[in-house]
Amino acid sequence: DMVQDIFLRVHERMGSVRDTGRIESWLFQIACNAIVDHYRRNRAGEPVPDWI
């Protein structure tokens, strides 16, 4: 479920890549944001773990 959501976000935002030399950091940021969004939606009231 999470991987599918991340791939969908990447596909939707491919046009927003400014520097193709830094694509890894762009992908990492999308993945981090998707994980945080997942915790916010599904774990209302519980804190997001520090490792995120």
ZIMO-V690311 format. One line per field, one symbol per residue. ss: DSSP state (H for helix, E for strand, L for the rest). psi: psi as a letter, one per 30 degrees, with the letter a starting at -180 (. if undefined). A space follows every 50 residues. Layout:
ss = ???
psi = ???
//
This chain:
ss = LHHHHHHHHHHHLHHHLLLHHHHHHHHHHHHHHHHHHHHHHHLLLLLLLL LL
psi = eeeeeeeeeeefgefgkejffheeeeeeeeeeeeeeeeeeefhkfklkkf f.
//
